[in-house]
Amino acid sequence: MAEITIREVLIWEFGESVLENPDFSRVVKQVTEVLMQQPPIAKALTRLINEMGLSRTD
């Protein structure tokens, strides 16, 4: 869910035209990996996802 959240934030920030960039998926993955390696950021992002009801329960 973190990767989806980061993807949506980047689209919101840079506009939907960013989807036309062939490297967009790779950038999303790399940004997510870097952020999730930082414990305070990973904790905050996880909390945000949970509070928004976006976490998977299956």
N, C-alpha and C positions, 0 to 999 in steps of 0.2 A: 504494500500500500504506500510505502514511502516513495517509491519510484513514480507511482501515479500522481501523488501529491506534488512532487517536485516538477513533474512534467506539466501539470496544470498551472502551477505558479509561473513557470517559465513562459508558457503560452500567454497567460494573463499579463505578464510583465512586458513581453516583447511583441505580442500580437500573433495572430494566427498564421501570419506569413512565415513565422519561424518554422512551421511544419514543412515548408518547402525545402528547407535545408537538408540535404541527404545525411548529414552528420548529427542531426538533432537527437535521434534515439541514443546514439553513442554518448553525446554530451549529457543527456539526462541520466544515463546509467553512471557515468563518471562522477557527476555532481552528487548524485545520491550516495554513491560509495564513499566519497570524501566526507560528506556531511555525517553519514552514519558511523564513521570512524571516530567522530568527536563525541564523547559521552554526553556532555551537556546538550548538544544539539540533537543527538539521537533521542535522548530522553524527552526533550521538548517536542520534537516532531512526532514521536510516538504518542505523547499525551494529547497533542492537537488532533491527531488522527482518531484517537479513541473518543475524545470529547465531541468530535463531529459525527461520531457514529459510523466512521468509515472502515473500522477494523473488521476483519473477517472473523466470523465465528464458526466456520465450518471445519 
